[in-house]
Amino acid sequence: MKMRNLRKAGLAVLLIVAVVSLRLTMNALAKAYSHSQSTVQPSSVDAGQSKEAASAPSKEIFDFDFFKSKVEPIFLKERPGHARCYACHSDPNRIFHLEPLLAGGKGWTEEQSRRNFLTVTRLVAPGDPLSSLLLIHPLAPEAGGDAFHSGGRQFASQNDPDWLTLADWVRGARTASNGKSKSGSFIYVTNSAGATVDVVDPSSNTVVQVIRGIELPHGVNFSPDGSRVYISDESERALDVIDRERGEITKKITLSGRPNNLTITKDGRRVLVGIRSLPGAVDVVDTSSLTLAKTIPINRSIHNIYVTPDGKYAVAGSIESKSATVIDLQTEQVAWEVKFDNGVRPMAFDTNPDGSTKHIFVQLSNLNGFAVVDFAKRVEVARVKFPDEPGGYGDAEVRFNTPSHGIGVAPNGKSLWVGSTIANAVFEYSLPDLNLDGYCSMPNVYPPNHAPTGSVPEWITFTPDSSIVYISNSAAASVSAIDARTRKLRAVISVGEVPKRMNTLTLP
């Protein structure tokens, strides 16, 4: 009798454990389902809105074409030492149920894929891979996954290429529509603390391509015909050449040292790469042979480099030497330089009516504003400081030494946009008079158990028609899209870790 009671008690305990486990699973499923079925927030948010609205996913975040072309093949993939996802999940009794393949079929029909898409979207949280059962359940526990998955540890780490593809889809990645864009352009975002470059389509403000395999990508630029993307690769001290449509590296060109930013001549024949490691230089890469053709000695570390609007000069800035060096591109020799009292950071240019360079707008270390250099006179002629309000940021972000790091002149030449970490905002100045027209605040970041901090706005780029301004939020893993006319936030786009340098590719 005593043994029978013990057995009953044991069965009761097992039943309770099973019920609790089932409830936890169902609660997690309900959370994911509610994410997928909830009212979708609009993709544009005005400055000053709540953090929930500012971080809300864009409308129709899950892209079916991306799912069909890149996600579904993962379910059929034979991973070494593992059964395919399909082998277990084709069982109709599974919560995650995949449609049965037709006899002899190697893939699903369009109708079946639509049903798979509906099933899978109920198992993911929009924009949040680490709250999505689809990604957490088959991930190894030591990598942040669930304690047990009856299908085994399909992904040993969050760096598994297939896991990353699933994460891209959950974050809203879309197919690149055969390399075309309704707006005729793409925004490239290098994630400086990661190994990815995100490509945003301005017509939808969504990520349509992710370039992988470049650890610590820095600058990005393009061939005039749009077929190639050039990215400076800090970790391998190389210039990476990318096939734009495929998003794949086709060549790595070894440089003379560790690179920072890069630029390209107007004719597209030379890529100029700033070399940060001492003694410092500008490497010249011949784009016809894809070889390092020349190293121009500058004798100071180079951080950012630009070609002037008229294409006649390159301007290379140095943080350590507190200088901007102007190189004559016809002779490839140093022409002149300007010295400052602080390190030189990003720069931008405006032009005279004849197209020649009029001013260099220079951001400096420890200056919450920018300096103005008269190009013809070769001297600094003014300094512009931002207003005290908005303000209050920069301390928690430890960025007082870099209070302003992102500047750009709109393609139409009518305005200068400058970011400020101290203000957590982007200011607009009219050109040529440099009057302050207004600003747009950037989203806050909400760390756990901490007061809100700024998103640390950085690099700035534009759509070709100057209608939208893009700002990388390096502390928020996102890019803000601003309506240039109203200075209102249109969208916040999730990208990779610590996004900084950006550039706009205009398709021919």
N, C-alpha and C positions, 0 to 999 in steps of 0.2 A: 504493500500500500504506500509506504514511504517513497519507494522508487518510482511508482506510478505518479505520485504527486510532483516529484522532482522533474519527471519527464514533461508533465503538463506545464509546470512552471517554465521549463526551458523552452517549450514550444511557444508559450505566451511571450517570452522575451524576444524570440526570433520573429514572431508576428509583429510585435511592436517596432522592432528595428526595421522590418520590411516596410511597414506602413510609413514610418518616419522618412525612410529613404525615398519611398515613392512620392511622398508629399514634397520633399526637397526637390526631386527631379521635376515634378509637375509645376512647382512654383517657378523654377528656373525656366521651364518651357513657357509658362504663362508670361513671364517677364519678356522673353524674347518675342513671343507672339504679340504681346501688347505693343512692343516697339514697332513691329512690322504692320500692325493694323491701326496704329494710332493716327490721329489727324496729322498730316504732313505739314511741317512749318514752311513758310515761304523761304525762297533762297536769298532774299535780300532782307537786311536788317538795318534800321537806322541807328546812328550813334546815340548812346545813352540808353538803349534798351537793356532789358535784363540779361543776365548771363545765360539763362536758359535759351532765350531767343537768339542770342549771338552765337551760341554753339550748336544750334539746331541743324540737323542735316538738311541738305538741299532737297528740293522736291524730286520725287522719283529717284531716290538715291541708288537703288539697285538696278544695274543695267543688264538687260536680258542678253544682248549680243556678247558682252564681256563674259557673262555666265556661260553661255553656250560654247563660246570659242576657247575659253581658258579655264573655267571652273569645272565644267562637266568632265573634261578629259582626266582630271585628277581622280574622279570617282572610279574611273576604269583603269587607272594606271596600276601596273604590277610593281609594287615596291619590294625590294629585296627583303626576304624574311617575313613578309606580311601577305595576308589575303587582300585582294582588292576590296575597296569600300563597297563596290557593287555586289560582291559575293554575299555579303551579309545583308546589305540594305535593300536588296531586291525582294526580300521577304515582306509580304504585304502587312505583316503584323508589327513591323517596325514603325516607331514614331517618325524616324527619318527614313522614308520609303522612296526608293528610286524605281522608276518605271521599268518593267522587264523588257530587255532587248528583244527585237524580233528575231526569229530563227535565222541564224547566219549573219545577223547584223553586228556591226562594230561600233555603232553609235545610235543615238535616239533620233526619232523623227521630230520635226518641228513641234507637233502637238504634244509628244511625250516630254520634250524639253520644257515646254510651257508648264506642264504639270510638275516636273521636277523643280522648276524655278519657284513655283508657288509654294511647294513643300519646304524648300531650303530657306526661302526668305522668312519663314516663320521660326527659324532656328538661329537667327542672327539679329544682333542689335545694330541698327543703322549707325555707321561711323565709329563703332566701338568693337574691334576684334576681340578684346579681352573680356567682353561681356557676352560673347556669342558662343552658344553651345557647339556650333559647327566647328569652331576653332579650338575651343578649350577642351572638349571631351577627348579628342584623339591626340592631344598634345601631352608629352611626357610630364609627369608631376614636377620633376626637378626643373623643368622649363616653364612652369607656371600653369600646367594643365591639371585636369581632374585626377583624383587618386587612382581611379580605375576606369578602364574602357575595355569592354568585352572584345573589341576588335584590335586590341593591342595599342602600343605607342607608335602610332603612324608617323608622328613628327617628333624627332628627338630634340629639336630646338625651334625657337621662333625665327631662326635664320634659314630654315628649310625653304628652298625656292617655292615649293608647292604651298606651304603654309603662308608665305608672303603673298602669293597670288590670291589666295582666299582673303587675306587681310586687305589687299588692295581693293578687291571687289566690295568688301564690307564697308570700306571707307569711301566708296563711291566712284571707283575707277570705271572708266568707260572705254569702249573701243575707239580707235582713232579714225574711224570712217575712211579707211584706205588712205590715211595720211592727209585728208582734206578737212577743211574747217569752213563753216558758213561765214565766219568773219574774215577768212583769208589770212589768219594769223594764229600763232600759238605762243603761249607764255611758258618759258622754261625756268624751272626753279631748282637750284642746286641745294641739296640738304647737307650742310657743312659738317654735321656731326654724324652723318650716316654714310651709306654707300649707294644712294639713289639720286636720280634727277627726275622730278615730276614735270609732266607736260600738261598744261591747262588749255582747254579750248575756250576762248572768251565768249563764243556764241552760247555756251551752256554753263560756263564757270564751273566746269568739272574736270577732274584729272582723266585724260584719255590715254595716257601712256606713262609707264614707269621705266626709266633706263636704269639697269642694275650693273653691278660689277665695278663701280668706280668708288673706292674708299676715299673719303675726304675730297669730294669734287669741289672745285673752287669757281672759276669763271666759266662762262658759256658764250659762244658766238657761232656764227653760221656762214656757210658759203653763200655767195650771192644768188645761186639758183635754188637754194633751200634743200639740196640733196644731202648735205653733210652738216653735222653738228660737231663743233670743236669744244672740248672740255679740258680744263687744266686739272691734272690729277696729282694732288699733293703727295699721297702715300707712295706712289710709284715714280714720282718725279718725271712725269710724262705728259704729253699732250695726247689725249684720246680722241680718235676720229670715229664718229658714229654715223652709221647709215640711218638717216632720219626716219624713213618710213618703217623700217624694221626695228629701230631702237636698239641696234646691236653694235658693239665695238668692232670695227674692221681693222684698226691699226693703233698701236701705241708707239709714239715717237719719243725716244729718250731725250730729256732736256739737260741743260748744263747744271741745273740745281733744282731746289724745291720751288715749284711755281706758286704764284698767287693768281692775280687776275690776268685776263688776256683780251686782245682786241684783234681786229682784222682790217686790212687796208681796203679802201673803197673798191678797188678792182678785184679783190678777193684772192690775190696772188700770194699774199704774205700774212701769216698769223704771227702777231707779236705777243710774247708771253713775258710778263714780269717775273723775274727770279728773286725770291725773297732771301734765300740763303746767301751769305757773304761769299765773295765780295760784292755780289749784286750785279744784275745785268738785265738786258732785254734780249731774249732769244728770238730769232727770226726763222720761222718755218716756211719752207717753200711748199705751197699747196699743190703744185703740179707733180712734184716728185715725192711729196710727203716725207721730207727729210729736214733735219736741222741744218739750215744753210749758213747761218752766221750767229755769233753772239756779240752784241754791242755792249762793251764794258761801260758801266755807269758808276762803279765803285761806291755803291750804296744799295741797300736792300730795297727792292721795288715791291710795293703792295698792289696798287691799282694802276692800270694803263689804259689810255683811250686814244683813238684817232680823232683829230679835230674835225668839225663839220665839213670843212672844205677839203679834207683828205690830205693836206700838205704836211701835217705834223703829227707826231705822237707825243702825248704828255704822260710822264711816269711819275707817280707820287711815292714818297718814302716816309714812313712813320718815324723810323729811327733817326734819319738825317734831317727831318723837318723841312723837306724841300719838294718842289715839283720841277722835273727836268723835261725840257722840250727838245725833241729829236726831229731833225729835218729828214723827212722820209725819202727825199730824192738822193741825198748823200749818205743817209743812215749814220749821221754824226750828230753829236750833241750841239744844239744851237745856242741855248741859254737856259737859265734856271731862275727860280724864285725861292727865296728862303723865308721861313715862317718861324714863329716862336713856339709852335707845337707841331706834333706829327701830322702829316698830310694823309687824309682818308679819302672817301669818295669825292668825285668831281663831276661837274656838268658844264655845258658850254652854250652860249647864245651867239648869234651871228649879226653881222652888219647887213645892210640891204643887198650888197654884192655877193653875199654868201661867205665872206671871210669871217674868221673867228673874232668875236668882239670881247667877250669876257670868259674867264674861267671862274666858276663858282666852286669854292674849295671848302670842304668840311675839315675841321681840325680837332685833334684831341683836346679835351677839356674846354671846348667851346660849344655852348648850346645855341648854335647858329651857324653862320658860314662867312667866309672871306670872299671878297670880290677882287679879281686880278684883271687889270686892263691888258689885253693880249698885245696890243701894238706898243704900249709903253713898257711892258714887261715888269710891272710893279703892282703891288696890292694897293687898291684905291679906296676900299671901304670894308667895314665889317657890319654884318647884320645879326643882331641878337633876337632870339625869340621872346615874346612877351612872357611875363611871369605866370600868367594863367592861360591855359590849364598847366598844372604842375603837380609836384608832390611825388613823382616817381623817380627811380634811378638808384635809390639806396638799397632796397631789398634785392634789386637786380644786379647790384655791384657794377654799375655802368656810368658812374660819374666821370670817369676818365674818357668815356666815349659817349657823350650825351647826345650826339647827333651823327647818325651813320646811314645815310641813304638820301640821295638827291637826284633830281632829274628834270630836264626841260622837256615839256610836252612837244610832240612832233610838229604841231602847228606853230611852235615858237612863241606862244602867247602867255605861257605861265611856267613858273618854276615851282616844283613841289619838293619839300624838304621834311624828312622825318625827325622826330625828337623823342628819345627815350624818356627824358625828364617830363615831358608833357603827355607821353603815351598818345601822341597825335601826329598828324601830318599837316603841315602848313602850306598854303598856296600863296605865292607872290605873283603879281602881274608883271609882265615884261612889255617894254623895256624899263619901266619906272621902278620896279621892285617895291610896289605897294603891297602890304599884307591884305589879301582879300578875305581870308578866313581859314578855318581848319576843320579837320575831321578826326574825331577821337577813335582810337583803336580799341578792340575788345580787351577786357581785363582777363587775367588768368586767376583761377581760384584754387590755390594749393590747399590740400587738406590741413586743417587746424592752423591756418595762416590767413592773415588779411589779404585781400586781393592785391595782385601785383600787375604791372604792365606787361604788354605782349612784346616789348622791345622791337619796335618797328625798325626795319633795316632798308634793304634795297628797294628801288622804285623803278617801275617800267610802265609802259602805256600801250593801249591798242593803237594801231596806226592812225586812226582818225581822231586820236586824243580824247575820246569820249569816256574812257574808263582808265583809272589809275590803279595799278597793282602795287601793294606793299607787302613785303615778306615780314611775318611776325615770328621772329626767331625764338621767342620764349613760349610760343603757343602752338608750334608745329602747324602753322596755317599761313594763308595768304589772304589779305583783304582786298576786295574789289570795290572801288569808290567811283560813284558817278561824278565825273569832273565838273558838270554844270551845277549840281546841287550840293556837292561835297557831302553826300550821304552814302553810307555803306550799302552796297548792293548785295554782297555775298561774302561769306567767310569760308574758304576752301581748305580742307584738311590736306596737308602734305607730310613730308618726312621730318626727320629730326634736325632742328635748328636750321631752318631755311634762311638763306642770306641772299647771295647773288642771284639776280634774275635778268632775263633778257627776252625781248620780243622778236620772234621770227615772223617776218612778213613774206608770205608766199608770192612768187612772181605771177 
